[in-house]
C-alpha cells in the first residue's frame, strides 16, 4: 500500500513537471523565432532585401558581419528547437560551434564598428560618439554569452542567459523598425527592454518567480542601454574612440 502511494506521488510530480517543461520549450523557441523575425525585418531594406529597396552596396566586411550575425541567430533558433524536440545530445554538440560563433560575432562586430567610425559612417551622431553604441552592444553580448557558457551544465540558467545575449544584439535591428515610430535610440532602447520584460513576465506567470538569470541579466542589459548612448559624449570615451580608429 505504501509503495503504491509513493508511485502515485511520483506520477503526480511528473505530471506537474512535464507541462512546465513543455511550456518553457515553447516559450524559448518562440522568442528565438521572434528574434530572427526582428533581425530580418529590421535589416531587410538595407541588407537582406537590399536589391528590392535600391539599398547602397555594402563592403565585404559588412557582408562578413552580416553572415556571422545571421548565423548566430539561425543557430540560436536551431538550438532552442532541438531542446524543444528533446534532442539535447545534438544541442550539446552544436554548443561548440555556438561558442566559436560567439567569438566571431565579437571579433567581426568590433572590427566592423571601428572601421565604420574610421570611415566617418554613422546613422546620425558623430562617428566617434556613436561608436560607443555598437561597442556597448558587443560588451553586453559578450558578458551574457560568457556567463551563459560557463553555466552550460545548469540548463535553467544557461538558456536564459543565451536568450538575453541574443536579445542584446537585436538593438541595431530594432532601431531600424521605422514603421513603428521614428526609429533610432528610443526604439532601440524601448524595443530591447520590451523583449527583456517579456522574459521577466513569462517567468513570473509560468513559474511564480523570476529566475535570477533573467532578473540580473535582464537588469544588466536594460541599464546598459542608456549608458551606451550617454558614454559616447564623454571626453574619456572620445579619447578611447580616437585611439581605436587611428
C-alpha positions as CSV (number, residue, x, y, z in Angstrom):
1,X,0.0,0.0,0.0
2,X,2.8,2.5,0.9
3,X,4.6,1.6,-2.3
4,X,1.5,2.4,-4.3
5,X,1.2,5.7,-2.6
6,X,4.8,6.5,-3.3
7,X,4.3,5.6,-7.0
8,X,1.2,7.8,-7.2
9,X,3.2,10.7,-5.7
10,X,6.0,10.3,-8.3
11,X,3.4,10.3,-11.1
12,X,1.8,13.4,-9.7
13,X,5.2,15.2,-9.6
14,X,6.0,14.1,-13.2
15,X,2.5,15.3,-14.3
16,X,3.2,18.8,-13.0
17,X,6.8,19.0,-14.2
18,X,6.2,17.9,-17.8
19,X,3.7,20.6,-18.7
20,X,6.1,23.2,-17.2
21,X,8.9,22.0,-19.3
22,X,6.8,21.9,-22.5
23,X,5.7,25.4,-21.8
24,X,9.3,26.6,-21.3
25,X,10.3,24.9,-24.6
26,X,7.6,26.7,-26.5
27,X,8.5,30.0,-24.9
28,X,12.2,29.8,-25.7
29,X,11.6,28.6,-29.2
30,X,9.0,31.3,-29.8
31,X,11.4,34.0,-28.5
32,X,14.1,32.7,-30.8
33,X,11.8,32.9,-33.8
34,X,10.7,36.4,-32.7
35,X,14.4,37.5,-32.6
36,X,15.0,36.1,-36.1
37,X,12.0,37.9,-37.5
38,X,13.1,41.1,-35.8
39,X,16.6,40.9,-37.4
40,X,15.1,40.1,-40.8
41,X,12.5,42.8,-40.8
42,X,14.9,45.4,-39.4
43,X,17.7,44.7,-41.9
44,X,15.5,43.7,-44.9
45,X,15.5,47.2,-46.6
46,X,19.3,47.7,-46.2
47,X,20.7,44.2,-46.4
48,X,18.6,41.1,-46.9
49,X,16.3,42.6,-49.5
50,X,18.5,45.5,-50.4
51,X,18.1,44.9,-54.2
52,X,14.4,45.5,-53.9
53,X,14.9,48.7,-52.0
54,X,17.7,50.2,-54.0
55,X,20.0,50.0,-51.0
56,X,23.5,51.2,-51.1
57,X,26.0,48.4,-51.8
58,X,27.9,47.1,-48.8
59,X,31.5,46.2,-48.3
60,X,32.9,42.7,-48.0
61,X,33.5,43.4,-44.3
62,X,29.8,44.3,-43.8
63,X,28.8,41.1,-45.7
64,X,31.0,39.0,-43.4
65,X,29.5,40.8,-40.4
66,X,26.0,40.0,-41.7
67,X,26.8,36.4,-42.3
68,X,28.3,35.8,-38.9
69,X,25.5,37.7,-37.0
70,X,22.8,35.9,-39.1
71,X,24.4,32.6,-38.4
72,X,24.3,33.2,-34.7
73,X,20.5,34.0,-34.9
74,X,19.8,30.9,-37.0
75,X,21.9,28.7,-34.7
76,X,20.0,30.0,-31.7
77,X,16.7,29.1,-33.4
78,X,18.1,25.7,-34.2
79,X,19.4,25.2,-30.6
80,X,16.1,26.1,-29.0
81,X,14.2,23.9,-31.5
82,X,16.5,20.9,-30.7
83,X,15.8,21.3,-27.0
84,X,12.1,21.5,-27.7
85,X,12.3,18.3,-29.7
86,X,14.2,16.5,-26.9
87,X,17.5,16.3,-28.9
88,X,19.7,17.7,-26.1
89,X,22.5,15.4,-27.3
90,X,22.7,17.2,-30.7
91,X,22.2,20.5,-28.9
92,X,25.3,19.9,-26.8
93,X,27.3,19.0,-29.9
94,X,26.3,22.2,-31.6
95,X,27.3,24.1,-28.5
96,X,30.9,24.0,-29.5
97,X,30.0,25.7,-32.8
98,X,28.0,28.2,-30.8
99,X,31.0,29.2,-28.7
100,X,33.2,29.6,-31.8
101,X,30.4,31.6,-33.5
102,X,30.1,33.9,-30.4
103,X,33.7,34.8,-30.6
104,X,33.2,35.5,-34.3
105,X,30.3,37.8,-33.5
106,X,32.5,39.7,-31.1
107,X,35.6,39.9,-33.3
108,X,33.9,40.7,-36.6
109,X,31.5,43.1,-34.9
110,X,34.3,45.0,-33.3
111,X,36.2,45.3,-36.5
112,X,33.1,46.4,-38.4
113,X,32.2,49.1,-35.8
114,X,35.7,50.5,-35.6
115,X,36.1,50.5,-39.4
116,X,32.7,52.3,-39.9
117,X,33.8,55.0,-37.3
118,X,37.2,55.4,-39.0
119,X,35.4,55.9,-42.4
120,X,33.1,58.5,-40.8
121,X,29.9,56.4,-41.1
122,X,27.1,56.9,-38.6
123,X,23.3,56.9,-38.5
124,X,23.3,60.4,-37.2
125,X,25.6,61.3,-34.3
126,X,29.3,62.0,-34.9
127,X,31.0,58.7,-35.7
128,X,33.3,58.6,-32.7
129,X,30.3,59.4,-30.4
130,X,28.2,56.7,-32.0
131,X,30.9,54.1,-31.7
132,X,30.1,53.6,-28.0
133,X,26.7,52.1,-29.0
134,X,27.9,49.1,-31.1
135,X,30.9,48.6,-28.7
136,X,28.5,48.6,-25.7
137,X,26.2,46.1,-27.5
138,X,29.2,43.8,-28.0
139,X,30.2,44.1,-24.4
140,X,26.7,43.2,-23.2
141,X,26.5,40.3,-25.6
142,X,30.0,39.0,-24.6
143,X,29.3,39.2,-20.8
144,X,25.9,37.4,-21.2
145,X,27.3,34.7,-23.5
146,X,30.4,34.2,-21.4
147,X,28.4,33.7,-18.2
148,X,25.9,31.5,-20.1
149,X,28.6,29.2,-21.5
150,X,30.2,29.0,-18.0
151,X,26.8,27.8,-16.7
152,X,26.1,25.4,-19.6
153,X,25.6,22.5,-17.2
154,X,22.9,24.5,-15.4
155,X,20.2,24.4,-18.1
156,X,17.8,26.8,-16.5
157,X,20.5,29.5,-16.1
158,X,22.2,28.7,-19.4
159,X,19.2,29.0,-21.7
160,X,18.0,32.2,-20.0
161,X,21.4,33.9,-20.4
162,X,21.8,32.8,-24.0
163,X,18.4,34.2,-24.8
164,X,19.3,37.5,-23.2
165,X,22.6,37.5,-25.1
166,X,20.7,37.2,-28.4
167,X,18.3,39.9,-27.3
168,X,21.4,42.1,-26.7
169,X,22.3,42.1,-30.4
170,X,18.8,42.9,-31.5
171,X,19.3,46.6,-30.7
172,X,20.5,47.6,-34.2
173,X,17.7,45.8,-35.9
174,X,15.1,47.3,-33.5
175,X,16.5,50.8,-34.2
176,X,15.7,50.3,-37.9
177,X,12.0,49.4,-37.4
178,X,11.0,52.9,-38.5
179,X,7.4,51.9,-39.5
180,X,6.7,51.5,-35.7
181,X,8.0,55.0,-34.9
182,X,10.8,57.4,-35.6
183,X,13.4,54.7,-35.0
184,X,16.8,55.5,-33.5
185,X,17.7,55.4,-29.8
186,X,14.1,55.5,-28.4
187,X,13.0,52.4,-30.4
188,X,16.4,50.7,-29.9
189,X,16.1,51.1,-26.1
190,X,12.4,50.6,-25.8
191,X,12.3,47.5,-28.1
192,X,15.2,45.8,-26.3
193,X,13.6,46.5,-22.9
194,X,10.3,45.1,-24.2
195,X,12.0,41.8,-25.1
196,X,13.5,41.6,-21.7
197,X,10.3,42.5,-19.9
198,X,8.5,39.7,-21.8
199,X,11.1,37.3,-20.4
200,X,10.6,38.6,-16.8
201,X,6.8,38.5,-17.2
202,X,6.9,34.9,-18.5
203,X,8.9,33.6,-15.6
204,X,6.6,35.4,-13.1
205,X,3.5,34.0,-14.6
206,X,4.7,30.5,-15.6
207,X,6.9,29.8,-12.5
208,X,5.7,32.2,-9.9
209,X,9.1,33.8,-9.6
210,X,11.7,35.4,-11.8
211,X,14.7,33.3,-12.3
212,X,17.9,35.1,-11.1
213,X,19.5,34.7,-14.5
214,X,16.6,36.6,-16.1
215,X,16.4,39.1,-13.3
216,X,20.1,40.1,-13.0
217,X,20.9,39.5,-16.7
218,X,17.9,41.5,-17.8
219,X,18.6,44.4,-15.4
220,X,22.2,44.5,-16.7
221,X,21.1,44.6,-20.3
222,X,18.4,47.2,-19.8
223,X,20.6,49.5,-17.6
224,X,23.4,49.3,-20.1
225,X,21.3,50.6,-23.0
226,X,21.1,54.3,-22.0
227,X,24.7,54.1,-20.7
228,X,25.9,53.3,-24.2
229,X,24.4,56.4,-25.6
230,X,25.5,58.6,-22.7
231,X,29.1,57.4,-22.5
232,X,29.7,58.3,-26.2
233,X,29.6,62.0,-25.4
234,X,32.2,62.0,-22.6
235,X,35.7,63.2,-23.2
236,X,37.1,59.9,-21.9
237,X,35.2,57.9,-24.5
238,X,36.2,60.3,-27.3
239,X,39.8,59.8,-26.3
240,X,39.4,56.0,-26.4
241,X,37.4,56.1,-29.7
242,X,40.1,58.3,-31.2
243,X,42.7,55.8,-30.3
244,X,40.7,52.9,-31.6
245,X,40.2,54.5,-35.0
246,X,43.7,55.7,-35.7
